[in-house]
Amino acid sequence: MSAPTPFKIEIPDSTLDAIKRKVAAYEWHEMPEIPEGEDRWAYGTDMNYMREVCDYWLSTYDWRKWEAHLNSVPQFKTNIFGIDVHFIHVKGSGSSPQPLLLTHGWPGSVFEFYDVIEPLAHPEKFGGNAEDGVDLIIPSLPGFAFSGKPKAPVGPGFIAAMWDELMRGVLGYKTYIAQGGDWGSAVTGMLGVNHSTTKGGGAKAIHINMMGVRARVQPESEEEKNWAGEVALSMEREGAYFLIQTTKPLSLSYSMMDSPVGAAAWIIEKFHGWSDLRGPDGSEHIENAYTKDQLLTSVMIYLVTKSFNSASWIYRGFHQEMTAAAGAPLIIDIPVGVAKYARECKFLSFPPRSMMDKSFNLIQWSELDHGGHFAAIETGKNFANEVREFAKKVKSST
């Protein structure tokens, strides 16, 4: 463990130029013919859209503009368990702001949370109450972006121990609330399992917007069995990436580390497949959820840090941890909040509440009619309101 030191993102021009050269030199290939009116993403990332994105990448996208945006909040680095950890730390308004730990997932980054930093830390600027402000701590997962790269894969359980050390040992918070989606929900879940205040840790409550830690209970009701069947079918259709990154992440990385277009296509396909793409007119398009700038900044964070390879290791780390802990109970007795977004990918979705109630201390269950897997960046204020309400409930009960 080391004391935090200020950090600023400063990517060399040579790195940006090398990425642009590779994008410009990409040799486009064929894609299957898609009949009019059918899904152009059915085989993977739509090549017409990727050409459009790459044209924009070369002609219009400005990394320096987004780098300045990323540097607009206080950032730090520290070393925990031998791994450098990058994190954002924003102090909240009010007389006694609660600390709130936000954890991203794959293929995301801390960038997902930028639109909710001000509403959560300083709600009075948005018509709310300053006393509802929270201290925000937003780390980059090990192997991701601006954090250091572990020597071998680590999983959510290991990262949860890192985060508890960050919050209590490095930053000096006695207790905190944790929130996460995607791998962030798995890390947050493991904080609830192993590092809660009832077990000697500092996590006093958790909020999740994906089911990263599932209770080891069998589906019993018809609703529960239907959910389990849908999850299995969806995993069979959409889970090839998961199996590759869990079993052979290094083989995938040889091509992804070399091709910015390939990495972009791999990542953008997930933003397309897991998000709420519905527009006001009922049409579905990826840019109903994100701008090209948001998509490219998400991709560029992986490219400029050369972290596609090491970021994928969390899948292998998860597999190793789950194998080692097979049969261990996954019970969370501290307060739990759930945000169930309408367009979450089915195989990553929450089970019926009846299953959750069997091993989680649920104090908030919200079913939201807009938003998908990347809830913070997709819904902004909606996500901030949901998390703020949970934090207020926790504060009033402690």
C-alpha positions in Angstrom: 0.0 0.0 0.0 1.2 3.5 -0.8 0.0 7.0 -0.3 -2.0 8.4 -3.2 -0.2 10.6 -5.7 -2.0 13.0 -8.2 -2.3 11.6 -11.7 -3.0 13.2 -15.1 -3.6 11.5 -18.4 -1.0 12.6 -21.0 -0.9 10.4 -24.1 2.1 11.0 -26.4 1.3 12.2 -30.0 3.3 9.3 -31.3 0.7 6.9 -29.7 -2.2 8.7 -31.3 -0.5 8.9 -34.7 0.2 5.2 -34.7 -3.4 4.4 -34.0 -4.6 6.7 -36.8 -2.2 5.2 -39.3 -3.5 1.7 -38.5 -7.1 2.8 -38.8 -6.4 4.5 -42.2 -4.5 1.5 -43.5 -7.2 -1.1 -42.5 -8.0 -3.4 -45.4 -11.8 -3.8 -45.5 -13.2 -7.2 -46.3 -16.6 -8.6 -47.1 -19.7 -9.2 -44.9 -22.7 -11.4 -45.6 -25.5 -9.9 -47.6 -28.3 -8.9 -45.3 -31.8 -8.8 -46.8 -33.6 -5.4 -46.6 -35.2 -4.9 -43.2 -33.2 -7.6 -41.4 -30.7 -7.1 -38.6 -27.4 -5.9 -40.0 -25.7 -6.8 -36.7 -26.8 -10.4 -36.8 -23.4 -11.7 -37.7 -21.5 -9.2 -35.6 -20.6 -5.6 -35.9 -22.3 -4.0 -39.0 -19.5 -3.2 -41.4 -21.3 -0.2 -42.9 -21.5 1.3 -39.5 -17.9 0.5 -38.7 -16.8 2.3 -41.9 -18.8 5.3 -40.8 -17.2 5.2 -37.4 -13.7 4.9 -38.9 -14.3 7.8 -41.3 -15.4 9.9 -38.3 -12.4 8.6 -36.3 -10.0 9.9 -39.0 -11.7 13.1 -39.9 -13.4 14.5 -36.8 -12.7 12.7 -33.6 -10.5 14.7 -31.2 -8.8 12.6 -28.4 -7.2 15.7 -26.9 -10.7 17.2 -26.3 -11.8 14.0 -24.5 -8.5 13.7 -22.7 -9.1 17.1 -21.2 -12.6 16.0 -20.2 -11.1 12.9 -18.5 -8.6 15.2 -16.7 -11.4 17.5 -15.4 -11.8 15.5 -12.2 -9.2 14.8 -9.5 -7.3 11.5 -10.2 -4.7 9.6 -8.3 -2.7 6.5 -8.2 -1.7 4.2 -5.3 -0.2 0.8 -5.0 -2.3 -2.1 -3.5 -1.0 -5.7 -3.2 1.8 -4.8 -5.7 -0.6 -3.4 -8.4 -0.9 0.3 -9.3 -4.5 1.5 -8.9 -5.8 4.5 -10.7 -8.8 6.2 -9.2 -11.0 9.3 -9.3 -11.7 10.9 -5.9 -14.3 13.7 -5.8 -15.4 15.1 -2.4 -19.2 15.6 -2.1 -21.3 18.5 -0.8 -23.0 18.5 2.6 -21.8 18.2 6.2 -21.1 14.5 6.2 -21.1 13.0 2.7 -21.1 9.2 2.6 -18.3 7.6 0.6 -19.6 5.8 -2.6 -17.4 3.4 -4.5 -18.3 3.0 -8.2 -16.8 0.1 -10.2 -17.0 -0.3 -13.9 -16.8 -3.4 -16.0 -15.8 -4.7 -19.5 -15.7 -3.2 -22.1 -16.1 -0.1 -20.1 -14.0 2.2 -18.0 -14.3 5.0 -15.5 -15.5 7.1 -18.4 -18.9 5.5 -18.0 -19.4 7.5 -14.8 -18.4 11.0 -15.8 -21.9 12.2 -16.5 -23.1 11.2 -13.0 -20.2 12.6 -11.0 -21.6 16.1 -10.5 -25.2 15.0 -9.9 -24.1 12.5 -7.2 -21.4 14.6 -5.5 -23.2 17.9 -5.8 -27.0 17.4 -6.1 -27.7 21.0 -5.1 -26.5 22.1 -8.6 -29.3 20.1 -10.1 -32.2 21.2 -7.8 -31.4 18.6 -5.1 -30.3 18.8 -1.5 -26.6 19.4 -0.8 -26.8 17.0 2.2 -27.5 14.1 -0.2 -24.0 14.6 -1.8 -21.5 11.7 -1.6 -17.8 11.4 -1.8 -17.1 9.5 -5.0 -14.3 7.0 -5.4 -14.1 5.5 -8.9 -11.1 3.1 -9.6 -10.0 1.6 -12.8 -10.0 -2.2 -12.5 -6.5 -3.8 -12.4 -5.4 -4.5 -16.0 -7.7 -1.8 -17.3 -6.9 1.6 -18.6 -4.7 3.6 -16.3 -4.3 1.0 -13.5 -1.4 -1.3 -13.5 -1.4 -4.7 -15.1 -1.3 -7.7 -12.8 1.3 -10.4 -13.5 -1.4 -13.0 -13.9 -5.2 -12.9 -14.1 -7.1 -11.8 -11.0 -10.8 -12.0 -10.4 -13.6 -10.1 -8.7 -12.8 -11.6 -5.3 -9.2 -10.5 -5.3 -10.3 -7.0 -6.6 -12.9 -6.7 -3.8 -10.1 -7.2 -1.3 -8.1 -4.5 -3.1 -11.0 -2.1 -3.0 -11.6 -2.6 0.7 -8.0 -1.8 1.2 -8.3 1.3 -1.0 -11.3 2.6 0.9 -10.2 1.8 4.4 -6.4 1.5 4.3 -5.5 4.1 1.7 -8.3 6.7 2.0 -9.2 6.1 5.7 -13.0 5.6 5.3 -14.4 3.4 8.1 -17.4 2.3 6.1 -18.7 2.9 2.5 -21.4 2.1 0.0 -20.4 0.2 -3.1 -22.1 0.2 -6.5 -21.3 -1.6 -9.8 -22.5 -3.0 -13.1 -21.0 -5.7 -15.3 -17.7 -6.8 -13.6 -18.3 -4.0 -11.2 -21.4 -5.8 -10.0 -19.3 -8.9 -9.4 -16.7 -7.0 -7.5 -19.4 -5.2 -5.5 -21.1 -8.4 -4.8 -17.9 -9.9 -3.4 -17.5 -6.9 -1.2 -20.9 -7.7 0.2 -19.9 -11.4 0.6 -16.4 -11.1 2.1 -15.8 -7.4 3.1 -19.1 -6.2 4.7 -19.2 -4.5 8.0 -20.8 -7.7 9.5 -17.6 -9.6 8.5 -14.9 -7.1 9.6 -14.8 -5.1 6.3 -16.0 -1.6 5.4 -18.9 -2.2 3.0 -22.1 -1.2 4.8 -24.4 -1.6 1.7 -24.2 -2.4 -2.0 -26.1 -1.4 -5.0 -25.9 -3.3 -8.3 -27.3 -3.0 -11.8 -26.3 -6.4 -13.0 -26.4 -9.8 -11.3 -22.6 -10.3 -10.9 -22.9 -12.6 -7.9 -25.7 -15.1 -8.0 -27.1 -16.9 -5.0 -26.5 -20.6 -5.2 -30.2 -21.6 -5.0 -32.1 -23.7 -7.4 -35.1 -22.2 -9.3 -38.3 -23.5 -7.9 -41.3 -21.5 -9.1 -42.4 -21.4 -12.7 -41.2 -17.8 -13.0 -37.8 -18.8 -11.7 -37.5 -21.8 -14.0 -38.5 -19.7 -17.0 -35.8 -17.2 -16.2 -33.1 -19.9 -15.9 -34.2 -21.3 -19.3 -34.0 -17.8 -20.9 -30.5 -17.2 -19.4 -29.2 -20.5 -20.7 -30.6 -19.9 -24.2 -29.2 -16.4 -24.3 -25.8 -17.5 -23.1 -25.7 -20.1 -25.9 -26.5 -17.4 -28.5 -24.5 -14.5 -27.2 -21.8 -16.0 -24.9 -19.1 -16.9 -27.3 -17.0 -13.8 -26.4 -17.3 -14.9 -22.7 -16.0 -18.4 -23.4 -13.1 -17.1 -25.5 -12.0 -14.5 -22.9 -12.5 -17.0 -20.0 -10.5 -19.8 -21.7 -8.1 -18.4 -24.3 -7.8 -14.6 -23.7 -4.2 -14.4 -24.9 -5.0 -15.9 -28.3 -7.6 -13.2 -28.9 -5.3 -10.5 -27.8 -2.7 -11.0 -30.5 -5.1 -9.6 -33.1 -6.9 -7.1 -30.9 -3.6 -5.5 -29.6 -2.5 -5.0 -33.2 -5.7 -3.7 -34.9 -7.5 -0.6 -33.6 -10.4 -1.3 -36.0 -10.6 -4.9 -34.8 -10.7 -3.9 -31.1 -13.3 -1.2 -31.9 -15.5 -3.6 -33.7 -15.3 -6.1 -30.8 -16.1 -3.5 -28.2 -18.7 -1.5 -30.1 -20.7 -4.8 -30.8 -21.2 -5.1 -27.0 -22.3 -1.5 -26.7 -24.8 -2.2 -29.5 -26.0 -5.6 -28.2 -26.3 -4.8 -24.5 -27.8 -1.3 -24.6 -31.3 0.3 -24.9 -31.2 1.5 -28.5 -34.8 2.7 -28.6 -35.3 6.2 -29.9 -38.2 8.6 -29.3 -39.8 7.5 -32.6 -39.5 3.8 -31.7 -36.6 3.1 -34.1 -33.5 1.3 -32.8 -30.0 2.5 -33.5 -26.8 2.6 -31.5 -26.6 6.4 -31.7 -29.9 6.6 -29.8 -27.8 5.5 -26.8 -24.3 6.9 -27.6 -22.6 9.4 -29.7 -19.7 8.4 -31.9 -17.5 10.4 -29.6 -18.6 8.4 -26.6 -18.1 5.1 -28.4 -14.6 6.1 -29.7 -13.5 7.5 -26.3 -14.5 4.2 -24.7 -12.4 2.3 -27.4 -9.5 4.8 -27.3 -9.0 4.3 -23.6 -8.2 0.6 -24.3 -6.0 1.5 -27.2 -3.9 4.4 -25.7 -3.2 2.3 -22.6 -2.6 -0.9 -24.6 -4.8 -2.7 -22.1 -7.2 -4.8 -24.3 -5.0 -7.9 -23.4 -4.8 -7.5 -19.6 -8.4 -6.3 -19.3 -9.6 -9.5 -20.7 -7.8 -11.5 -18.0 -10.5 -10.8 -15.5 -12.6 -13.4 -17.2 -10.0 -16.1 -16.6 -9.5 -14.8 -13.0 -13.2 -15.1 -12.4 -13.2 -18.7 -13.7 -10.3 -19.6 -11.4 -11.9 -18.0 -8.4 -15.3 -19.7 -9.0 -13.6 -23.1 -9.4 -11.7 -22.7 -6.2 -14.8 -21.5 -4.3 -17.3 -24.0 -5.7 -20.1 -24.7 -3.2 -19.3 -21.7 -0.9 -22.4 -19.8 0.2 -23.0 -16.4 -1.4 -25.0 -14.6 1.2 -25.2 -10.8 1.5 -26.7 -9.7 4.8 -26.0 -5.9 4.5 -28.5 -3.7 2.7 -28.7 -4.4 -1.1 -30.2 -2.3 -3.8 -31.0 -3.5 -7.3 -31.7 -1.5 -10.5 -33.2 -3.8 -13.1 -32.9 -1.9 -16.4 -35.3 -2.8 -19.2 -32.8 -3.7 -21.9 -30.2 -5.6 -19.9 -28.8 -8.5 -21.9 -30.8 -11.6 -20.9 -27.9 -13.8 -19.8 -26.7 -11.0 -17.6 -30.1 -10.3 -16.2 -31.4 -10.5 -12.6 -33.4 -13.5 -11.6 -36.9 -13.0 -10.2 -36.9 -11.2 -6.9 -38.1 -14.4 -5.2 -34.7 -15.9 -5.8 -32.8 -12.8 -4.7 -34.7 -12.7 -1.5 -33.4 -16.1 -0.5 -29.8 -14.8 0.1 -29.8 -11.0 -0.3 -31.0 -8.4 2.2 -32.9 -6.3 -0.4 -34.1 -2.9 0.7 -34.5 -1.4 -2.8 -35.7 -3.1 -6.0 -36.3 -0.9 -9.0 -37.5 -2.0 -12.4 -36.7 0.8 -14.9 -38.4 1.1 -18.3 -35.4 2.8 -20.0 -31.7 1.9 -20.1 -29.5 -1.2 -20.5 -26.3 -2.7 -19.4 -24.2 0.5 -19.3 -26.7 2.3 -17.1 -24.6 5.2 -15.9 -23.6 6.4 -19.4 -26.9 5.5 -21.0 -29.3 7.1 -18.6 -27.2 9.7 -16.7 -29.6 11.5 -14.4 -31.8 8.4 -14.1 -28.9 6.3 -12.8 -27.8 9.1 -10.4 -31.3 9.4 -9.0 -31.6 5.7 -8.5 -28.2 5.4 -6.7 -28.9 8.6 -4.6 -32.2 7.2 -3.3 -30.4 4.1 -2.2 -27.7 6.0 -0.5 -30.3 8.1 1.3 -32.1 5.0 2.6 -28.7 3.6 3.9 -27.8 6.9 5.6 -31.2 7.1 7.3 -30.9 3.6 8.7 -27.3 3.9 10.0 
